[in-house]
Amino acid sequence: MMQVLEWGGRAESTILPSGRRIPTPQVAWIHGTMMYSLDCDGVHEGTIIHALTAHFPAALAATEAKGHLSGREFISGVSLFIDLILSH
């Protein structure tokens, strides 16, 4: 994370839990790495897919950067996306 903070850039999205704001792609990358390393991602055994490790952090960072969704809309969108992934 320290390297990303040194790179700097536009303050678009927040790194959790530090509260530091950096460009959206880097926030998604850091959060995805944290989720994977802390084993915070469930595995769908039928498809052997980690549905949240990459997709959830990217969606969260992009939503914050755009700022047009409510929490309810965000959760609905992520849930629908995961349902679509797992149904194919």
N, CA, C and O atoms as a MOPAC input file, in Angstrom:
PM7 MOZYME 1SCF
protein

 N      0.82500 1    -1.19000 1     0.00000 1
 C      0.00000 1     0.00000 1     0.00000 1
 C      0.86800 1     1.25100 1     0.00000 1
 O      0.49200 1     2.26100 1    -0.59400 1
 N      2.00200 1     1.20000 1     0.64600 1
 C      2.84900 1     2.38200 1     0.72100 1
 C      3.28700 1     2.83900 1    -0.66800 1
 O      3.35500 1     4.03800 1    -0.93700 1
 N      3.58400 1     1.87900 1    -1.55300 1
 C      4.00100 1     2.24900 1    -2.90500 1
 C      2.88700 1     2.98700 1    -3.63600 1
 O      3.14500 1     3.97800 1    -4.31800 1
 N      1.67600 1     2.52400 1    -3.50200 1
 C      0.54200 1     3.16100 1    -4.16400 1
 C      0.34700 1     4.58000 1    -3.63500 1
 O      0.03800 1     5.48900 1    -4.40500 1
 N      0.52200 1     4.77500 1    -2.34300 1
 C      0.40700 1     6.12000 1    -1.78200 1
 C      1.49300 1     7.03800 1    -2.33200 1
 O      1.24500 1     8.22500 1    -2.54300 1
 N      2.67700 1     6.51400 1    -2.56400 1
 C      3.75200 1     7.31100 1    -3.13800 1
 C      3.46800 1     7.67800 1    -4.59000 1
 O      3.87300 1     8.74500 1    -5.04900 1
 N      2.77500 1     6.80500 1    -5.31500 1
 C      2.44600 1     7.11200 1    -6.69900 1
 C      1.53400 1     8.32900 1    -6.79600 1
 O      1.60400 1     9.09500 1    -7.75700 1
 N      0.68500 1     8.49600 1    -5.79700 1
 C     -0.21700 1     9.64700 1    -5.79300 1
 C     -1.30500 1     9.52900 1    -6.85200 1
 O     -1.65500 1     8.42600 1    -7.27100 1
 N     -1.83300 1    10.65900 1    -7.28000 1
 C     -2.90000 1    10.68300 1    -8.26200 1
 C     -4.14500 1    11.33000 1    -7.69800 1
 O     -4.15000 1    11.84200 1    -6.57900 1
 N     -5.20300 1    11.29700 1    -8.49300 1
 C     -6.46400 1    11.91600 1    -8.08000 1
 C     -7.09200 1    11.17500 1    -6.90400 1
 O     -7.08700 1     9.94500 1    -6.85400 1
 N     -7.62100 1    11.92800 1    -5.97800 1
 C     -8.28300 1    11.35700 1    -4.79000 1
 C     -9.71600 1    10.98500 1    -5.15300 1
 O    -10.64500 1    11.76000 1    -4.92500 1
 N     -9.88700 1     9.79000 1    -5.72300 1
 C    -11.19900 1     9.37900 1    -6.22600 1
 C    -11.93700 1     8.42500 1    -5.29400 1
 O    -13.15100 1     8.54000 1    -5.12300 1
 N    -11.21500 1     7.48600 1    -4.69100 1
 C    -11.83900 1     6.44800 1    -3.87100 1
 C    -11.02700 1     6.24100 1    -2.59700 1
 O     -9.84800 1     6.59000 1    -2.53400 1
 N    -11.67600 1     5.66800 1    -1.58200 1
 C    -11.08400 1     5.54700 1    -0.25800 1
 C    -10.52300 1     4.15400 1    -0.00500 1
 O    -11.17800 1     3.15000 1    -0.28800 1
 N     -9.30600 1     4.09900 1     0.52900 1
 C     -8.71900 1     2.84000 1     0.95900 1
 C     -9.28100 1     2.53700 1     2.34700 1
 O     -9.16900 1     3.35400 1     3.26100 1
 N     -9.87800 1     1.37000 1     2.49600 1
 C    -10.39300 1     0.96400 1     3.79400 1
 C     -9.33300 1     0.16500 1     4.53200 1
 O     -8.65900 1    -0.62900 1     3.87600 1
 N     -9.13400 1     0.29300 1     5.76200 1
 C     -9.80300 1     1.17800 1     6.70100 1
 C     -9.07700 1     2.49900 1     6.93400 1
 O     -9.47700 1     3.26700 1     7.80800 1
 N     -8.01700 1     2.78300 1     6.17300 1
 C     -7.18200 1     3.95400 1     6.46000 1
 C     -7.87300 1     5.28800 1     6.17900 1
 O     -7.57400 1     6.28800 1     6.83100 1
 N     -8.79100 1     5.30900 1     5.21500 1
 C     -9.46400 1     6.55000 1     4.86600 1
 C     -8.70100 1     7.39400 1     3.85200 1
 O     -9.18300 1     8.45300 1     3.45000 1
 N     -7.51600 1     6.94500 1     3.43200 1
 C     -6.74400 1     7.67600 1     2.42400 1
 C     -7.43800 1     7.55400 1     1.08200 1
 O     -8.00400 1     6.50700 1     0.76800 1
 N     -7.40100 1     8.62200 1     0.28000 1
 C     -8.05100 1     8.63000 1    -1.02700 1
 C     -6.99900 1     8.65500 1    -2.12500 1
 O     -6.08200 1     9.47600 1    -2.11700 1
 N     -7.15700 1     7.73400 1    -3.07200 1
 C     -6.23800 1     7.60900 1    -4.20100 1
 C     -7.06100 1     7.25500 1    -5.44600 1
 O     -8.27900 1     7.10800 1    -5.34800 1
 N     -6.41600 1     7.11400 1    -6.62100 1
 C     -7.15900 1     6.75600 1    -7.83300 1
 C     -7.92400 1     5.43100 1    -7.69500 1
 O     -7.46300 1     4.49600 1    -7.03900 1
 N     -9.06800 1     5.37700 1    -8.31200 1
 C     -9.98000 1     4.23500 1    -8.22600 1
 C     -9.34100 1     2.89100 1    -8.57200 1
 O     -9.53700 1     1.93400 1    -7.82300 1
 N     -8.57800 1     2.76700 1    -9.67700 1
 C     -8.00400 1     1.45000 1    -9.98600 1
 C     -7.07900 1     0.91600 1    -8.89000 1
 O     -7.06900 1    -0.28300 1    -8.61000 1
 N     -6.30900 1     1.80500 1    -8.27500 1
 C     -5.41500 1     1.36100 1    -7.21400 1
 C     -6.18400 1     0.92800 1    -5.97200 1
 O     -5.78500 1    -0.01900 1    -5.29400 1
 N     -7.29300 1     1.62100 1    -5.66600 1
 C     -8.11800 1     1.22800 1    -4.51900 1
 C     -8.71300 1    -0.16000 1    -4.75900 1
 O     -8.70100 1    -1.00300 1    -3.86200 1
 N     -9.22800 1    -0.39800 1    -5.95200 1
 C     -9.78800 1    -1.72000 1    -6.26800 1
 C     -8.71900 1    -2.79700 1    -6.13100 1
 O     -8.99200 1    -3.87700 1    -5.60700 1
 N     -7.53200 1    -2.51900 1    -6.58900 1
 C     -6.41400 1    -3.47300 1    -6.50600 1
 C     -6.05600 1    -3.76900 1    -5.05200 1
 O     -5.90600 1    -4.93100 1    -4.67400 1
 N     -5.91800 1    -2.72600 1    -4.23700 1
 C     -5.56900 1    -2.91000 1    -2.82500 1
 C     -6.65900 1    -3.69400 1    -2.09300 1
 O     -6.35600 1    -4.61800 1    -1.33700 1
 N     -7.91700 1    -3.33300 1    -2.31200 1
 C     -9.00200 1    -4.03400 1    -1.62200 1
 C     -9.10600 1    -5.49100 1    -2.05900 1
 O     -9.37200 1    -6.37100 1    -1.24000 1
 N     -8.89900 1    -5.74400 1    -3.33500 1
 C     -8.91400 1    -7.12000 1    -3.82200 1
 C     -7.80000 1    -7.94400 1    -3.19400 1
 O     -8.00200 1    -9.10200 1    -2.82600 1
 N     -6.63300 1    -7.34400 1    -3.07600 1
 C     -5.50000 1    -8.02200 1    -2.44600 1
 C     -5.79100 1    -8.29100 1    -0.97800 1
 O     -5.49700 1    -9.37400 1    -0.47100 1
 N     -6.37000 1    -7.30400 1    -0.29000 1
 C     -6.71000 1    -7.50000 1     1.12100 1
 C     -7.74400 1    -8.60300 1     1.28900 1
 O     -7.60800 1    -9.44700 1     2.17500 1
 N     -8.78400 1    -8.60500 1     0.44200 1
 C     -9.81600 1    -9.64300 1     0.54600 1
 C     -9.22500 1   -11.03000 1     0.33900 1
 O     -9.53600 1   -11.96900 1     1.07200 1
 N     -8.37400 1   -11.14300 1    -0.66400 1
 C     -7.77900 1   -12.44900 1    -0.96800 1
 C     -6.84800 1   -12.89200 1     0.15000 1
 O     -6.90800 1   -14.04200 1     0.58700 1
 N     -5.98100 1   -11.98800 1     0.62100 1
 C     -4.99400 1   -12.37900 1     1.63600 1
 C     -5.63000 1   -12.65700 1     2.99300 1
 O     -5.11300 1   -13.46500 1     3.76500 1
 N     -6.75100 1   -11.99300 1     3.29300 1
 C     -7.43800 1   -12.21900 1     4.56300 1
 C     -8.51100 1   -13.29500 1     4.45500 1
 O     -9.23700 1   -13.56200 1     5.41300 1
 N     -8.60200 1   -13.91300 1     3.27400 1
 C     -9.56700 1   -14.97900 1     3.00500 1
 C    -10.99100 1   -14.53500 1     3.32000 1
 O    -11.74700 1   -15.24400 1     3.98500 1
 N    -11.34100 1   -13.34600 1     2.82700 1
 C    -12.68300 1   -12.79900 1     3.04500 1
 C    -13.60500 1   -13.05200 1     1.86100 1
 O    -14.59300 1   -12.34100 1     1.67900 1
 N    -13.29500 1   -14.04100 1     1.07000 1
 C    -14.08500 1   -14.31900 1    -0.12100 1
 C    -14.61400 1   -15.73800 1    -0.05900 1
 O    -13.86100 1   -16.69300 1     0.13400 1
 N    -15.90500 1   -15.85600 1    -0.22200 1
 C    -16.50500 1   -17.17300 1    -0.27100 1
 C    -16.26900 1   -17.81400 1    -1.62600 1
 O    -16.15100 1   -17.11700 1    -2.63300 1
 N    -16.20100 1   -19.10700 1    -1.65700 1
 C    -16.02200 1   -19.84800 1    -2.90200 1
 C    -17.30600 1   -20.57700 1    -3.21600 1
 O    -17.86100 1   -21.26500 1    -2.36000 1
 N    -17.78000 1   -20.43300 1    -4.43400 1
 C    -18.93300 1   -21.19900 1    -4.88600 1
 C    -18.40600 1   -22.54200 1    -5.36500 1
 O    -17.78700 1   -22.63400 1    -6.42500 1
 N    -18.65300 1   -23.57500 1    -4.58200 1
 C    -18.06800 1   -24.88900 1    -4.84500 1
 C    -18.49200 1   -25.49200 1    -6.18100 1
 O    -17.72300 1   -26.21700 1    -6.81000 1
 N    -19.71400 1   -25.19200 1    -6.61200 1
 C    -20.19100 1   -25.76800 1    -7.86400 1
 C    -19.43200 1   -25.28000 1    -9.08600 1
 O    -19.28300 1   -26.01300 1   -10.06300 1
 N    -18.95600 1   -24.05200 1    -9.03200 1
 C    -18.23500 1   -23.49100 1   -10.17700 1
 C    -16.76400 1   -23.24400 1    -9.87800 1
 O    -16.00300 1   -22.87200 1   -10.77200 1
 N    -16.36300 1   -23.44500 1    -8.64200 1
 C    -15.00300 1   -23.18100 1    -8.17600 1
 C    -14.58600 1   -21.77000 1    -8.59100 1
 O    -13.56500 1   -21.57500 1    -9.25100 1
 N    -15.38800 1   -20.80700 1    -8.19400 1
 C    -15.12300 1   -19.42100 1    -8.54900 1
 C    -15.12000 1   -18.55300 1    -7.29200 1
 O    -15.94800 1   -18.72500 1    -6.39800 1
 N    -14.19600 1   -17.64200 1    -7.24600 1
 C    -14.14300 1   -16.63300 1    -6.17900 1
 C    -14.89000 1   -15.41500 1    -6.72000 1
 O    -14.30000 1   -14.56300 1    -7.38500 1
 N    -16.15900 1   -15.34100 1    -6.43800 1
 C    -17.01400 1   -14.33100 1    -7.06800 1
 C    -16.78800 1   -12.91900 1    -6.56100 1
 O    -17.15500 1   -11.96400 1    -7.24600 1
 N    -16.20300 1   -12.75300 1    -5.39800 1
 C    -16.09300 1   -11.41000 1    -4.83100 1
 C    -14.69300 1   -10.81700 1    -4.82800 1
 O    -14.56600 1    -9.59300 1    -4.78900 1
 N    -13.65100 1   -11.60800 1    -4.86800 1
 C    -12.30000 1   -11.09600 1    -4.66700 1
 C    -11.94000 1    -9.96800 1    -5.62200 1
 O    -11.33100 1    -8.98700 1    -5.19400 1
 N    -12.28200 1   -10.06800 1    -6.86200 1
 C    -11.97200 1    -9.00900 1    -7.82800 1
 C    -13.15900 1    -8.08500 1    -8.06300 1
 O    -12.99400 1    -6.87000 1    -8.16800 1
 N    -14.33900 1    -8.65300 1    -8.14500 1
 C    -15.50100 1    -7.88700 1    -8.56500 1
 C    -16.02300 1    -6.91900 1    -7.51100 1
 O    -16.36600 1    -5.78100 1    -7.83200 1
 N    -16.08700 1    -7.35500 1    -6.27000 1
 C    -16.61500 1    -6.49000 1    -5.21800 1
 C    -15.73700 1    -5.25700 1    -4.99500 1
 O    -16.27000 1    -4.14900 1    -4.95100 1
 N    -14.40600 1    -5.40000 1    -4.85100 1
 C    -13.58300 1    -4.20700 1    -4.66000 1
 C    -13.65000 1    -3.23700 1    -5.84400 1
 O    -13.63900 1    -2.02100 1    -5.65400 1
 N    -13.71800 1    -3.77100 1    -7.05200 1
 C    -13.80800 1    -2.90500 1    -8.23000 1
 C    -15.13500 1    -2.15800 1    -8.24600 1
 O    -15.17800 1    -0.96200 1    -8.53400 1
 N    -16.21000 1    -2.86300 1    -7.93700 1
 C    -17.53300 1    -2.22400 1    -7.90700 1
 C    -17.61600 1    -1.17000 1    -6.80800 1
 O    -18.18200 1    -0.09600 1    -7.01400 1
 N    -17.05600 1    -1.47500 1    -5.64500 1
 C    -17.08100 1    -0.53100 1    -4.52900 1
 C    -16.29800 1     0.73200 1    -4.85900 1
 O    -16.78700 1     1.83800 1    -4.63000 1
 N    -15.09900 1     0.58300 1    -5.39000 1
 C    -14.27100 1     1.74500 1    -5.73100 1
 C    -14.91700 1     2.57600 1    -6.83800 1
 O    -14.93900 1     3.80400 1    -6.75900 1
 N    -15.44000 1     1.91400 1    -7.86300 1
 C    -16.07400 1     2.64000 1    -8.97400 1
 C    -17.33800 1     3.36300 1    -8.52400 1
 O    -17.60000 1     4.48700 1    -8.95400 1
 N    -18.11000 1     2.72800 1    -7.67000 1
 C    -19.33500 1     3.35300 1    -7.15900 1
 C    -19.01000 1     4.59000 1    -6.35500 1
 O    -19.67500 1     5.61800 1    -6.49200 1
 N    -17.98800 1     4.50000 1    -5.51200 1
 C    -17.60700 1     5.67500 1    -4.73300 1
 C    -17.12000 1     6.80100 1    -5.63900 1
 O    -17.45800 1     7.96400 1    -5.41600 1
 N    -16.33300 1     6.47200 1    -6.65400 1
 C    -15.79400 1     7.48500 1    -7.56000 1
 C    -16.90700 1     8.19400 1    -8.33000 1
 O    -16.85100 1     9.40700 1    -8.53300 1
 N    -17.91400 1     7.43600 1    -8.75700 1
 C    -19.03000 1     8.02500 1    -9.51400 1
 C    -20.06300 1     8.67100 1    -8.60300 1
 O    -20.61900 1     9.71800 1    -8.93300 1
 N    -20.31900 1     8.04700 1    -7.45700 1
 C    -21.21300 1     8.61700 1    -6.46100 1
 C    -22.68100 1     8.69800 1    -6.83200 1
 O    -23.39100 1     9.57800 1    -6.34500 1
 N    -23.15000 1     7.79700 1    -7.68500 1
 C    -24.53600 1     7.88400 1    -8.13900 1
 C    -25.44600 1     6.78000 1    -7.61000 1
 O    -26.61900 1     6.72600 1    -7.97900 1
 N    -24.93600 1     5.91100 1    -6.76500 1
 C    -25.74400 1     4.79300 1    -6.29300 1
 C    -25.96700 1     4.85500 1    -4.79500 1
 O    -25.10200 1     5.28300 1    -4.03100 1
 N    -27.13500 1     4.42100 1    -4.40000 1
 C    -27.39800 1     4.25100 1    -2.96900 1
 C    -26.79500 1     2.91700 1    -2.53900 1
 O    -26.41500 1     2.10500 1    -3.38200 1
 N    -26.70900 1     2.69200 1    -1.24900 1
 C    -26.22900 1     1.41100 1    -0.74200 1
 C    -27.09400 1     0.26100 1    -1.20900 1
 O    -26.58900 1    -0.81100 1    -1.54400 1
 N    -28.39300 1     0.48400 1    -1.23200 1
 C    -29.33500 1    -0.54700 1    -1.68000 1
 C    -29.09600 1    -0.88900 1    -3.15400 1
 O    -29.09900 1    -2.06200 1    -3.52500 1
 N    -28.89000 1     0.12300 1    -3.99000 1
 C    -28.63700 1    -0.11200 1    -5.40800 1
 C    -27.30300 1    -0.83500 1    -5.61200 1
 O    -27.18500 1    -1.71100 1    -6.46900 1
 N    -26.30700 1    -0.45700 1    -4.81600 1
 C    -25.00300 1    -1.10700 1    -4.91500 1
 C    -25.11200 1    -2.59200 1    -4.59000 1
 O    -24.64400 1    -3.43200 1    -5.36000 1
 N    -25.71800 1    -2.91700 1    -3.47100 1
 C    -25.85800 1    -4.31400 1    -3.05600 1
 C    -26.68400 1    -5.10100 1    -4.06500 1
 O    -26.35800 1    -6.24700 1    -4.37600 1
 N    -27.74200 1    -4.49700 1    -4.57400 1
 C    -28.56600 1    -5.17100 1    -5.58500 1
 C    -27.75300 1    -5.45100 1    -6.84700 1
 O    -27.83500 1    -6.54100 1    -7.41200 1
 N    -26.97400 1    -4.47400 1    -7.28400 1
 C    -26.16100 1    -4.64500 1    -8.48500 1
 C    -25.10200 1    -5.71700 1    -8.32500 1
 O    -24.92800 1    -6.55000 1    -9.21400 1
 N    -24.39400 1    -5.71100 1    -7.21100 1
 C    -23.37200 1    -6.72500 1    -6.95700 1
 C    -24.01800 1    -8.10500 1    -6.84300 1
 O    -23.48600 1    -9.08100 1    -7.37300 1
 N    -25.14900 1    -8.19500 1    -6.16300 1
 C    -25.84800 1    -9.48000 1    -6.01600 1
 C    -26.29200 1   -10.01400 1    -7.36500 1
 O    -26.13600 1   -11.20300 1    -7.64200 1
 N    -26.83900 1    -9.15700 1    -8.20100 1
 C    -27.26300 1    -9.58200 1    -9.53200 1
 C    -26.08000 1   -10.04600 1   -10.36200 1
 O    -26.15900 1   -11.06300 1   -11.05200 1
 N    -24.98200 1    -9.30200 1   -10.29600 1
 C    -23.78100 1    -9.66900 1   -11.04100 1
 C    -23.28400 1   -11.05100 1   -10.62400 1
 O    -22.98100 1   -11.88900 1   -11.47300 1
 N    -23.20300 1   -11.28400 1    -9.31900 1
 C    -22.72000 1   -12.57800 1    -8.83100 1
 C    -23.67500 1   -13.69100 1    -9.23800 1
 O    -23.24100 1   -14.77900 1    -9.61600 1
 N    -24.97100 1   -13.42200 1    -9.16400 1
 C    -25.95500 1   -14.42100 1    -9.58700 1
 C    -25.77500 1   -14.76300 1   -11.06400 1
 O    -25.88100 1   -15.92800 1   -11.44900 1
 N    -25.50300 1   -13.75600 1   -11.89000 1
 C    -25.29000 1   -14.00400 1   -13.31200 1
 C    -24.02400 1   -14.81600 1   -13.54500 1
 O    -24.01900 1   -15.70900 1   -14.39300 1
 N    -22.95600 1   -14.52900 1   -12.81700 1
 C    -21.71500 1   -15.27900 1   -12.95800 1
 C    -21.94700 1   -16.74100 1   -12.60200 1
 O    -21.52500 1   -17.64200 1   -13.32600 1
 N    -22.61500 1   -16.96400 1   -11.49100 1
 C    -22.77300 1   -18.32400 1   -11.00300 1
 C    -23.80100 1   -19.13200 1   -11.78600 1
 O    -23.83200 1   -20.35800 1   -11.68000 1
 N    -24.62900 1   -18.47300 1   -12.55800 1
 C    -25.65700 1   -19.19600 1   -13.30700 1
 C    -25.14300 1   -19.67500 1   -14.67600 1
 O    -25.84700 1   -20.39100 1   -15.38900 1
 N    -23.93700 1   -19.28500 1   -15.03000 1
 C    -23.40800 1   -19.69100 1   -16.35100 1
 C    -22.30000 1   -20.67800 1   -16.23800 1
 O    -21.75400 1   -21.11300 1   -17.25300 1

